[in-house]
Amino acid sequence: MTEEFRVDPPPVADERVLLRSFLDYQRGTLLWKLSGLTAEQLVQRAVDPSSMSLIGLVRHLSEVEKYWFHRALADHPSAPKYWSNEYPDGDFDLVDPAQAEQDLDDFRAIVKTSDDLAAQYDLDATFIRPGHDSAYSLRYLYLHLIEEYARHNGHADLLRERLDGAVGE
């Protein structure tokens, strides 16, 4: 594995740059954990009884990005792709090695759209999540997504180690 996907956040910058940089670092860490693996390895469920796989994490975080940045923040029409009422865990359960590269391309496109949408708002901008009453700020959204990625990157560490023994920070 190489670190070509991750760029260290700057040690000194304004708040928005730091928040975006830390989120990008976490996104890059996820991609780093996938680097060099085959499509079959990406869909492998390496920790029984969990249905979690590395590509499942990518698909899950794609849906998280769409929910928070696209639909909640920007009211952007971005319907779930990987899960439905019929398959609420479809992001993890319906993985296919033949779709792994497309799932990665979709993730990259979703992240770009998320960044483009977020750039249109101040950190203090507030929004109401669909189906909720409380207001959230863009600042909160960045912090929440950093936490979400960091937690799932811990899962990715374990999955990757089980697949081929590769470990990293």
C-alpha positions as CSV (number, residue, x, y, z in Angstrom):
1,M,0.0,0.0,0.0
2,T,1.2,3.5,-0.7
3,E,0.1,6.8,0.8
4,E,-0.5,8.5,-2.6
5,F,-4.2,8.8,-1.6
6,R,-3.6,10.7,1.6
7,V,-2.5,14.3,2.0
8,D,-1.7,15.5,5.5
9,P,-3.8,18.4,6.7
10,P,-1.9,21.6,7.0
11,P,-0.8,22.3,10.6
12,V,-1.9,26.0,10.3
13,A,-4.9,27.1,8.3
14,D,-8.3,28.6,8.8
15,E,-11.1,26.5,10.2
16,R,-12.8,25.7,6.9
17,V,-9.5,24.6,5.3
18,L,-8.7,22.4,8.3
19,L,-12.2,20.8,8.4
20,R,-12.1,20.0,4.6
21,S,-8.5,18.8,4.9
22,F,-9.2,16.4,7.7
23,L,-12.2,15.1,5.9
24,D,-10.2,14.6,2.7
25,Y,-7.5,12.9,4.8
26,Q,-10.1,10.4,6.1
27,R,-11.5,9.9,2.6
28,G,-8.0,9.2,1.3
29,T,-7.3,6.8,4.1
30,L,-10.2,4.7,3.0
31,L,-8.9,4.6,-0.6
32,W,-5.5,3.8,0.7
33,K,-6.9,0.8,2.6
34,L,-8.3,-0.5,-0.7
35,S,-5.2,0.0,-2.9
36,G,-3.7,-2.9,-4.6
37,L,-6.6,-5.3,-3.9
38,T,-8.5,-7.3,-6.5
39,A,-12.3,-6.8,-7.0
40,E,-12.8,-10.2,-5.3
41,Q,-10.8,-9.1,-2.3
42,L,-12.7,-5.8,-2.1
43,V,-16.0,-7.7,-1.7
44,Q,-14.7,-10.4,0.7
45,R,-16.4,-10.5,4.1
46,A,-13.3,-11.1,6.2
47,V,-14.8,-10.8,9.7
48,D,-17.6,-13.3,10.3
49,P,-20.4,-12.9,11.1
50,S,-20.4,-9.3,9.8
51,S,-21.4,-8.7,6.2
52,M,-18.9,-5.8,6.1
53,S,-16.4,-5.7,3.2
54,L,-14.1,-3.0,2.0
55,I,-16.2,-2.1,-1.0
56,G,-19.2,-2.2,1.3
57,L,-17.6,0.5,3.4
58,V,-17.1,2.6,0.2
59,R,-20.7,2.1,-0.8
60,H,-21.9,2.9,2.8
61,L,-19.8,6.1,2.9
62,S,-21.1,7.1,-0.5
63,E,-24.6,6.9,0.9
64,V,-23.6,8.8,4.0
65,E,-22.0,11.6,1.8
66,K,-25.2,11.8,-0.3
67,Y,-27.5,11.9,2.7
68,W,-25.6,14.6,4.6
69,F,-24.1,16.8,1.9
70,H,-26.5,16.3,-1.0
71,R,-30.0,15.8,0.5
72,A,-29.7,17.3,4.0
73,L,-27.5,20.3,3.4
74,A,-28.3,21.2,-0.2
75,D,-31.7,19.6,-0.8
76,H,-30.1,18.0,-3.9
77,P,-32.0,15.2,-5.6
78,S,-29.6,12.3,-4.9
79,A,-31.5,9.2,-4.1
80,P,-29.9,6.2,-2.4
81,K,-28.3,3.8,-4.8
82,Y,-27.2,0.9,-2.7
83,W,-29.9,0.4,-0.2
84,S,-33.7,0.5,-0.2
85,N,-36.6,-0.4,2.1
86,E,-36.4,-3.9,0.7
87,Y,-32.6,-4.0,1.2
88,P,-31.8,-1.7,4.1
89,D,-28.2,-3.0,4.2
90,G,-27.8,-3.3,0.5
91,D,-24.6,-1.2,0.6
92,F,-23.0,-4.1,2.5
93,D,-25.1,-7.1,1.4
94,L,-25.4,-6.6,-2.4
95,V,-21.8,-6.2,-3.3
96,D,-20.5,-7.6,-6.6
97,P,-16.8,-7.8,-7.7
98,A,-18.0,-7.0,-11.3
99,Q,-19.2,-3.6,-9.9
100,A,-16.3,-2.8,-7.6
101,E,-14.6,-0.4,-10.0
102,Q,-17.9,1.4,-10.7
103,D,-18.5,1.7,-7.0
104,L,-15.2,3.4,-6.6
105,D,-15.9,5.7,-9.5
106,D,-19.3,6.5,-8.0
107,F,-17.6,7.3,-4.6
108,R,-15.2,9.7,-6.2
109,A,-18.0,11.5,-8.1
110,I,-20.2,11.7,-5.0
111,V,-17.3,13.2,-3.0
112,K,-16.7,15.8,-5.7
113,T,-20.4,16.7,-5.7
114,S,-20.3,16.9,-1.8
115,D,-17.3,19.3,-1.9
116,D,-18.9,21.4,-4.7
117,L,-22.2,21.7,-2.7
118,A,-20.5,22.4,0.6
119,A,-18.4,25.2,-1.0
120,Q,-21.6,27.1,-1.6
121,Y,-22.3,27.5,2.2
122,D,-20.7,29.2,5.2
123,L,-19.7,27.0,8.1
124,D,-22.5,28.6,10.1
125,A,-25.2,27.8,7.5
126,T,-27.9,25.6,9.0
127,F,-30.2,23.0,7.6
128,I,-32.8,20.5,8.8
129,R,-32.2,16.9,8.1
130,P,-35.1,15.1,6.4
131,G,-37.4,13.7,9.0
132,H,-35.9,15.7,11.9
133,D,-36.6,18.9,13.7
134,S,-33.2,20.1,14.9
135,A,-31.0,22.4,12.9
136,Y,-27.4,21.4,12.1
137,S,-24.6,23.5,10.8
138,L,-22.2,22.8,8.0
139,R,-19.4,22.9,10.7
140,Y,-21.3,20.0,12.5
141,L,-21.6,18.1,9.2
142,Y,-17.8,18.3,8.6
143,L,-17.1,17.1,12.1
144,H,-19.7,14.3,11.9
145,L,-18.3,13.1,8.6
146,I,-14.7,13.1,9.9
147,E,-15.9,11.0,12.8
148,E,-17.9,8.7,10.5
149,Y,-14.9,8.1,8.2
150,A,-12.5,7.6,11.1
151,R,-14.7,5.0,12.7
152,H,-15.1,3.1,9.4
153,N,-11.4,3.4,8.6
154,G,-10.8,1.5,11.8
155,H,-13.1,-1.2,10.4
156,A,-11.1,-1.0,7.1
157,D,-7.9,-1.5,9.0
158,L,-9.2,-4.8,10.4
159,L,-10.6,-6.0,7.1
160,R,-7.4,-5.3,5.2
161,E,-5.3,-7.0,7.8
162,R,-7.5,-10.1,7.6
163,L,-7.3,-10.1,3.8
164,D,-3.6,-9.8,3.2
165,G,-1.9,-8.9,6.5
166,A,-1.3,-5.3,5.5
167,V,-1.4,-2.9,8.4
168,G,-1.0,0.9,8.6
169,E,-1.7,3.7,10.9
